[in-house]
């Protein structure tokens, strides 16, 4: 079933279009490294013929510990994302956590992301939707896939239909998430493009006590499986050296290993959306 198309600059997500990649480091660690990572991802996606939306957070307000690195903050983070847009001609996505950020963030961002733990905050969601920008809402790990219909209704009540829905795993006991591939088909049946977040789906929330753990080595397997269900975009967090990443390193993917992996998911996507080999 084809979904509504969502246009993000020159990138179209949904309908019967090819798989789009949303990727970048979890959090902005500085201008130089952010530009370097963005350029390498762009080179890789260009080589495999895949459209790219660059993602990185200027502030991670939901870190496990008060001592965790959160990012450079709104103003400096948006400045760095502007450099990515201008230098590499890429659409950019970042998440907002507070009402006070929405106006300034929406002036720059091509996609505004509502974090998973805010996906039921009605007033906040509707205020983001009123910007008219494309919105990516992450389904909280505490929601069933059919619960996302209520989120859709909140967004579309404002007249904004530029909506992406992201699956990022479901809570499974303590400090663990599982991916139910049925949820991707169920959520997609509501008519909006579905994004699968392969990196947060292998996160082990709070497993490190004051930080989250993860099983980054399983990202390719879950991404291939999700692509085979007919998703519209794949979300992965990447880093030059995940062991040194300042946020979500254990569930991030090394830049060195994504070329072959992306070629695989692109071929799976082609087969699924063409109806055969």
LOBAKE-361884 format. One record per residue (C-alpha): residue in three letters; z, y, x. Coordinates in pm, whole numbers, plus 50000, padded with zeros to 5 digits. Example, Ala and Ser with C-alpha at 12.3 -4.5 7.8 and 13.67 -1.06 7.14 Angstrom:
2
Ala507804955051230Ser507144989451367
This chain:
277
Unk500005000050000Unk498995033950137Unk501635061150140Unk501415098650108Unk500045115150421Unk502285139450607Unk500525163850840Unk502305175951153Unk499925199751328Unk496995177651432Unk498955145351377Unk498775127351043Unk501395101550951Unk500985077650661Unk498145068850428Unk496175042150610Unk496335060650943Unk497095044051275Unk500645041051405Unk502125073251546Unk504725074351823Unk507825096551805Unk509425095752149Unk511445113952409Unk514885113852571Unk517845112352334Unk519115146352444Unk517665175352641Unk519045172652995Unk517265203053136Unk513835219253139Unk512335201753441Unk513225166153342Unk512285172052978Unk508815184853069Unk508355156653318Unk509245129853062Unk507095145952792Unk504105147453024Unk504465110753119Unk504745099652757Unk501685120252667Unk499695104452952Unk500685069752831Unk499915075552464Unk496595091752553Unk495685061152756Unk496325037652463Unk494905061252199Unk498105068752008Unk499205101951858Unk502545115451981Unk505355136951844Unk507875146252113Unk511535142052023Unk514675153852196Unk517965168252068Unk519335202252165Unk522785191852039Unk524185157351962Unk527025166551731Unk527915130451646Unk528845117451990Unk531625091552014Unk533915112552231Unk534715149452260Unk534035145352633Unk530465132552585Unk527495154052687Unk525985169952375Unk523045189552512Unk522235225452609Unk522805239752261Unk520545255752003Unk519065285552188Unk518465269452526Unk517315236952366Unk514765254452146Unk513535274052448Unk512865241552634Unk511185225652332Unk508975256652306Unk507915250552667Unk506965214852573Unk504875227752280Unk503145254552483Unk502545235452805Unk501605201452662Unk500345210952315Unk502645185752147Unk504405188051810Unk508175186451854Unk511035171351655Unk514755177051685Unk517765172051462Unk519855198551290Unk523545193751211Unk524695226751061Unk523475251150797Unk523595279051055Unk520925261951267Unk518305256450999Unk516525290250997Unk516185293251373Unk515305256751429Unk512695256251152Unk510895285751311Unk510015263951611Unk510255227251516Unk507285209151366Unk509555182151222Unk513195188151130Unk515325157051150Unk518355150850928Unk520705127351118Unk521765094250965Unk525335105150905Unk524155135350704Unk521625116850490Unk523815119550176Unk524835155750219Unk522985169849918Unk523275207349983Unk522345203450349Unk519325181450277Unk518035205250011Unk518455235450238Unk516435218050510Unk513795208350253Unk513445244250134Unk511995253650474Unk508805235750363Unk508525219350705Unk508005182350760Unk511365164750742Unk512435131950896Unk515505117550726Unk517255088950897Unk518685063450657Unk522375059650729Unk523465025150845Unk525765024450540Unk522895026850286Unk520874999450121Unk517105005250144Unk516785012449771Unk519445039749800Unk516855060649982Unk515285068849643Unk518155092749578Unk517445110349908Unk513765113349820Unk514655129249488Unk516875155149658Unk514085165449894Unk511245165749642Unk513295185349386Unk512665215349613Unk508895210249594Unk508685197049950Unk506855163749982Unk506425165050361Unk508905136950404Unk509325108950657Unk511975081950616Unk513455064250916Unk515135030350931Unk517595027251219Unk519534995451143Unk522344985950909Unk526044982850994Unk526974946551051Unk530694943651109Unk532274964251385Unk530194980451664Unk526984963051561Unk523754969651375Unk521074946351242Unk517494952951136Unk516454938550802Unk512654939550809Unk512624937250430Unk514024972450416Unk510864986550572Unk508694972550296Unk511164982950026Unk511445018550154Unk507685021550202Unk507125011049840Unk508535044849733Unk505355061349863Unk506445080450174Unk505685072250540Unk508205049650709Unk509365053551068Unk511155025451250Unk513695036751510Unk513655007351747Unk516125022051994Unk518955031651760Unk518504998251585Unk519694980851904Unk522575005251954Unk526104990951952Unk527985020651800Unk531265028251975Unk531184995052158Unk532195011852483Unk535345027052334Unk534465063352405Unk530715056952400Unk528115034852238Unk526555004652398Unk523134990152334Unk520624962452391Unk517614981752514Unk515944949952633Unk515394940252268Unk513494971852171Unk509984957052228Unk510714926352016Unk512024945951719Unk509284972151750Unk506584945351738Unk508204929351434Unk508544962651252Unk504954972251328Unk503814939751172Unk505344950850838Unk502954980650824Unk505155009850927Unk503615044150979Unk505395055651294Unk507525041051570Unk510515060251708Unk511755051952057Unk513965070452301Unk512785068952661Unk514115080252996Unk513085079553360Unk516215059653438Unk518145047953130Unk521135038453346Unk521565075353431Unk520725090153090Unk523375114052959Unk523135099752606Unk522195065652462Unk521035051352792Unk521915015052701Unk519515014852407Unk516765036152563Unk513525023352717Unk512345030453070Unk509195051353096Unk507845026253346Unk507624998953086Unk506125015252780Unk502385014052846Unk501794976952789Unk504354976452509Unk502595004852322Unk499224987952367Unk500724957052202Unk502094975351898Unk498874994951859Unk496924962251840Unk499404947451591Unk499074978951381Unk495274976451390Unk495334940551272Unk497814947250991Unk496054978250858Unk492554963450885Unk493584932750687Unk492764908050961Unk491874902451330
